[in-house]
Amino acid sequence: MLEGESLLDAVLRNRADAPYACKGGVCGTCRAFLVSGEVRMDRNFALEPEEVESGYVLACQSHPVTERVELDFDR
Ligand code: FES
């Protein structure tokens, strides 16, 4: 991880096919399930409160809070 970068950008450096469109927290294309760890989201205009409660995050807005974070884009 580089300082200040989003989880999406970190993933894209290794996996060019990670899903995204707006990178602004609006479209929801980067929605991923947080399998383990904790993240902080800058903005969220896409996910419903229920989705957040169920463990979904927007990768383009997420920054890791824990040392290890595991995301699942296919869930
Ligand atoms: S890419 Fe649009 S919300 Fe993340």
Backbone and ligand atoms as CSV (ligand in chain L), in Angstrom:
chain,resi,resn,atom,element,x,y,z
A,1,MET,N,N,0.842,-1.205,0.000
A,1,MET,CA,C,0.000,0.000,0.000
A,1,MET,C,C,0.874,1.250,0.000
A,2,LEU,N,N,0.513,2.203,-0.825
A,2,LEU,CA,C,1.184,3.491,-0.773
A,2,LEU,C,C,0.395,4.402,0.157
A,3,GLU,N,N,1.078,5.365,0.743
A,3,GLU,CA,C,0.438,6.289,1.675
A,3,GLU,C,C,-0.767,6.980,1.016
A,4,GLY,N,N,-1.924,6.859,1.659
A,4,GLY,CA,C,-3.098,7.583,1.182
A,4,GLY,C,C,-3.858,6.956,0.032
A,5,GLU,N,N,-3.338,5.904,-0.563
A,5,GLU,CA,C,-4.054,5.338,-1.705
A,5,GLU,C,C,-5.236,4.486,-1.227
A,6,SER,N,N,-6.217,4.334,-2.131
A,6,SER,CA,C,-7.382,3.527,-1.787
A,6,SER,C,C,-7.057,2.054,-1.975
A,7,LEU,N,N,-7.879,1.214,-1.359
A,7,LEU,CA,C,-7.693,-0.225,-1.560
A,7,LEU,C,C,-7.837,-0.568,-3.033
A,8,LEU,N,N,-8.758,0.110,-3.715
A,8,LEU,CA,C,-8.937,-0.168,-5.137
A,8,LEU,C,C,-7.636,0.066,-5.910
A,9,ASP,N,N,-6.986,1.196,-5.669
A,9,ASP,CA,C,-5.737,1.479,-6.385
A,9,ASP,C,C,-4.657,0.455,-6.051
A,10,ALA,N,N,-4.630,0.026,-4.792
A,10,ALA,CA,C,-3.649,-0.997,-4.408
A,10,ALA,C,C,-3.942,-2.302,-5.154
A,11,VAL,N,N,-5.223,-2.656,-5.242
A,11,VAL,CA,C,-5.597,-3.882,-5.946
A,11,VAL,C,C,-5.275,-3.757,-7.437
A,12,LEU,N,N,-5.564,-2.600,-8.010
A,12,LEU,CA,C,-5.363,-2.411,-9.458
A,12,LEU,C,C,-3.898,-2.558,-9.863
A,13,ARG,N,N,-2.985,-2.259,-8.959
A,13,ARG,CA,C,-1.568,-2.410,-9.299
A,13,ARG,C,C,-1.206,-3.872,-9.541
A,14,ASN,N,N,-1.985,-4.766,-8.905
A,14,ASN,CA,C,-1.694,-6.195,-9.040
A,14,ASN,C,C,-2.701,-6.934,-9.889
A,15,ARG,N,N,-3.868,-6.359,-10.012
A,15,ARG,CA,C,-4.957,-7.054,-10.694
A,15,ARG,C,C,-5.723,-6.030,-11.520
A,16,ALA,N,N,-5.352,-5.900,-12.779
A,16,ALA,CA,C,-5.886,-4.845,-13.633
A,16,ALA,C,C,-7.376,-5.000,-13.909
A,17,ASP,N,N,-7.937,-6.165,-13.625
A,17,ASP,CA,C,-9.350,-6.375,-13.939
A,17,ASP,C,C,-10.276,-6.093,-12.753
A,18,ALA,N,N,-9.761,-5.494,-11.707
A,18,ALA,CA,C,-10.623,-5.145,-10.572
A,18,ALA,C,C,-11.708,-4.177,-11.049
A,19,PRO,N,N,-12.952,-4.385,-10.589
A,19,PRO,CA,C,-14.062,-3.589,-11.117
A,19,PRO,C,C,-14.126,-2.182,-10.535
A,20,TYR,N,N,-14.269,-1.192,-11.385
A,20,TYR,CA,C,-14.520,0.179,-10.935
A,20,TYR,C,C,-15.006,1.004,-12.117
A,21,ALA,N,N,-15.561,2.166,-11.829
A,21,ALA,CA,C,-15.955,3.082,-12.900
A,21,ALA,C,C,-15.663,4.525,-12.489
A,22,CYS,N,N,-16.309,4.986,-11.396
A,22,CYS,CA,C,-16.223,6.417,-11.086
A,22,CYS,C,C,-15.051,6.793,-10.178
A,23,LYS,N,N,-14.630,5.867,-9.333
A,23,LYS,CA,C,-13.617,6.150,-8.303
A,23,LYS,C,C,-14.040,7.300,-7.395
A,24,GLY,N,N,-15.334,7.583,-7.348
A,24,GLY,CA,C,-15.808,8.701,-6.535
A,24,GLY,C,C,-16.820,8.322,-5.471
A,25,GLY,N,N,-17.039,7.027,-5.295
A,25,GLY,CA,C,-17.987,6.602,-4.271
A,25,GLY,C,C,-19.434,6.687,-4.693
A,26,VAL,N,N,-19.673,6.797,-6.001
A,26,VAL,CA,C,-21.027,7.048,-6.495
A,26,VAL,C,C,-21.655,5.845,-7.206
A,27,CYS,N,N,-20.882,5.153,-8.011
A,27,CYS,CA,C,-21.484,4.153,-8.910
A,27,CYS,C,C,-21.681,2.780,-8.270
A,28,GLY,N,N,-20.861,2.442,-7.293
A,28,GLY,CA,C,-21.002,1.147,-6.640
A,28,GLY,C,C,-20.358,-0.009,-7.384
A,29,THR,N,N,-19.718,0.255,-8.503
A,29,THR,CA,C,-19.087,-0.815,-9.285
A,29,THR,C,C,-17.969,-1.516,-8.511
A,30,CYS,N,N,-17.320,-0.781,-7.636
A,30,CYS,CA,C,-16.172,-1.336,-6.902
A,30,CYS,C,C,-16.596,-2.024,-5.614
A,31,ARG,N,N,-17.891,-2.245,-5.449
A,31,ARG,CA,C,-18.383,-2.880,-4.224
A,31,ARG,C,C,-17.665,-4.202,-3.974
A,32,ALA,N,N,-17.214,-4.385,-2.754
A,32,ALA,CA,C,-16.526,-5.621,-2.398
A,32,ALA,C,C,-16.937,-6.031,-0.993
A,33,PHE,N,N,-16.854,-7.317,-0.745
A,33,PHE,CA,C,-17.150,-7.820,0.585
A,33,PHE,C,C,-15.883,-7.817,1.422
A,34,LEU,N,N,-15.975,-7.234,2.593
A,34,LEU,CA,C,-14.822,-7.182,3.489
A,34,LEU,C,C,-14.750,-8.499,4.255
A,35,VAL,N,N,-13.844,-9.358,3.811
A,35,VAL,CA,C,-13.729,-10.702,4.392
A,35,VAL,C,C,-13.062,-10.633,5.765
A,36,SER,N,N,-12.007,-9.843,5.868
A,36,SER,CA,C,-11.344,-9.686,7.164
A,36,SER,C,C,-10.669,-8.333,7.233
A,37,GLY,N,N,-10.422,-7.880,8.451
A,37,GLY,CA,C,-9.801,-6.583,8.661
A,37,GLY,C,C,-10.846,-5.493,8.781
A,38,GLU,N,N,-10.358,-4.253,8.861
A,38,GLU,CA,C,-11.244,-3.102,8.994
A,38,GLU,C,C,-10.796,-2.018,8.040
A,39,VAL,N,N,-11.745,-1.286,7.488
A,39,VAL,CA,C,-11.414,-0.172,6.607
A,39,VAL,C,C,-12.172,1.078,7.044
A,40,ARG,N,N,-11.679,2.201,6.579
A,40,ARG,CA,C,-12.360,3.479,6.755
A,40,ARG,C,C,-12.737,3.955,5.357
A,41,MET,N,N,-14.006,4.339,5.186
A,41,MET,CA,C,-14.446,4.826,3.877
A,41,MET,C,C,-14.513,6.348,3.872
A,42,ASP,N,N,-13.964,6.969,2.840
A,42,ASP,CA,C,-14.032,8.425,2.710
A,42,ASP,C,C,-15.460,8.857,2.436
A,43,ARG,N,N,-16.026,8.324,1.366
A,43,ARG,CA,C,-17.369,8.715,0.946
A,43,ARG,C,C,-18.139,7.482,0.538
A,44,ASN,N,N,-19.434,7.532,0.700
A,44,ASN,CA,C,-20.273,6.431,0.250
A,44,ASN,C,C,-21.609,6.968,-0.202
A,45,PHE,N,N,-21.781,7.086,-1.526
A,45,PHE,CA,C,-23.058,7.507,-2.085
A,45,PHE,C,C,-23.731,6.345,-2.788
A,46,ALA,N,N,-23.181,5.149,-2.654
A,46,ALA,CA,C,-23.658,4.027,-3.458
A,46,ALA,C,C,-24.261,2.893,-2.635
A,47,LEU,N,N,-23.696,2.625,-1.483
A,47,LEU,CA,C,-24.156,1.469,-0.721
A,47,LEU,C,C,-25.299,1.837,0.210
A,48,GLU,N,N,-26.272,0.942,0.309
A,48,GLU,CA,C,-27.354,1.098,1.275
A,48,GLU,C,C,-26.799,0.773,2.666
A,49,PRO,N,N,-27.417,1.363,3.702
A,49,PRO,CA,C,-26.978,1.056,5.073
A,49,PRO,C,C,-26.947,-0.446,5.343
A,50,GLU,N,N,-27.915,-1.184,4.774
A,50,GLU,CA,C,-27.949,-2.639,4.996
A,50,GLU,C,C,-26.722,-3.317,4.395
A,51,GLU,N,N,-26.276,-2.817,3.248
A,51,GLU,CA,C,-25.098,-3.424,2.611
A,51,GLU,C,C,-23.855,-3.174,3.463
A,52,VAL,N,N,-23.753,-1.963,3.984
A,52,VAL,CA,C,-22.605,-1.637,4.844
A,52,VAL,C,C,-22.640,-2.513,6.085
A,53,GLU,N,N,-23.844,-2.665,6.647
A,53,GLU,CA,C,-23.989,-3.492,7.837
A,53,GLU,C,C,-23.630,-4.944,7.553
A,54,SER,N,N,-23.929,-5.393,6.333
A,54,SER,CA,C,-23.633,-6.778,5.967
A,54,SER,C,C,-22.160,-6.994,5.663
A,55,GLY,N,N,-21.380,-5.902,5.593
A,55,GLY,CA,C,-19.950,-6.065,5.412
A,55,GLY,C,C,-19.431,-5.652,4.043
A,56,TYR,N,N,-20.258,-4.939,3.260
A,56,TYR,CA,C,-19.784,-4.481,1.951
A,56,TYR,C,C,-19.148,-3.106,2.061
A,57,VAL,N,N,-18.135,-2.884,1.239
A,57,VAL,CA,C,-17.452,-1.590,1.214
A,57,VAL,C,C,-17.248,-1.169,-0.237
A,58,LEU,N,N,-16.956,0.111,-0.420
A,58,LEU,CA,C,-16.561,0.609,-1.742
A,58,LEU,C,C,-15.037,0.646,-1.750
A,59,ALA,N,N,-14.453,-0.187,-2.592
A,59,ALA,CA,C,-12.983,-0.290,-2.586
A,59,ALA,C,C,-12.322,1.034,-2.948
A,60,CYS,N,N,-12.978,1.830,-3.818
A,60,CYS,CA,C,-12.357,3.091,-4.251
A,60,CYS,C,C,-12.320,4.130,-3.144
A,61,GLN,N,N,-13.100,3.898,-2.081
A,61,GLN,CA,C,-13.173,4.862,-0.980
A,61,GLN,C,C,-12.564,4.314,0.304
A,62,SER,N,N,-12.061,3.093,0.248
A,62,SER,CA,C,-11.627,2.425,1.459
A,62,SER,C,C,-10.127,2.538,1.690
A,63,HIS,N,N,-9.794,2.773,2.937
A,63,HIS,CA,C,-8.401,2.780,3.368
A,63,HIS,C,C,-8.288,1.823,4.546
A,64,PRO,N,N,-7.243,1.046,4.569
A,64,PRO,CA,C,-7.133,0.047,5.631
A,64,PRO,C,C,-6.917,0.675,7.004
A,65,VAL,N,N,-7.578,0.110,7.994
A,65,VAL,CA,C,-7.362,0.517,9.377
A,65,VAL,C,C,-6.517,-0.546,10.069
A,66,THR,N,N,-6.719,-1.788,9.670
A,66,THR,CA,C,-5.931,-2.885,10.208
A,66,THR,C,C,-4.775,-3.197,9.252
A,67,GLU,N,N,-3.787,-3.898,9.772
A,67,GLU,CA,C,-2.597,-4.192,8.978
A,67,GLU,C,C,-2.938,-5.061,7.768
A,68,ARG,N,N,-3.851,-6.010,7.972
A,68,ARG,CA,C,-4.280,-6.876,6.885
A,68,ARG,C,C,-5.752,-6.649,6.590
A,69,VAL,N,N,-6.062,-6.560,5.299
A,69,VAL,CA,C,-7.454,-6.420,4.872
A,69,VAL,C,C,-7.680,-7.366,3.707
A,70,GLU,N,N,-8.778,-8.089,3.754
A,70,GLU,CA,C,-9.084,-9.017,2.663
A,70,GLU,C,C,-10.430,-8.661,2.049
A,71,LEU,N,N,-10.426,-8.423,0.735
A,71,LEU,CA,C,-11.654,-8.070,0.023
A,71,LEU,C,C,-12.029,-9.169,-0.957
A,72,ASP,N,N,-13.334,-9.366,-1.120
A,72,ASP,CA,C,-13.820,-10.304,-2.126
A,72,ASP,C,C,-14.729,-9.538,-3.093
A,73,PHE,N,N,-14.274,-9.384,-4.337
A,73,PHE,CA,C,-15.049,-8.639,-5.330
A,73,PHE,C,C,-16.138,-9.491,-5.973
A,74,ASP,N,N,-16.116,-10.784,-5.716
A,74,ASP,CA,C,-17.036,-11.676,-6.427
A,74,ASP,C,C,-18.228,-12.105,-5.595
A,75,ARG,N,N,-18.352,-11.550,-4.386
A,75,ARG,CA,C,-19.441,-11.972,-3.534
A,75,ARG,C,C,-20.677,-11.123,-3.742
L,1,FES,S1,S,-15.710,3.050,-8.522
L,1,FES,FE1,FE,-17.633,4.010,-8.357
L,1,FES,S2,S,-18.093,3.802,-6.252
L,1,FES,FE2,FE,-16.087,2.995,-6.407
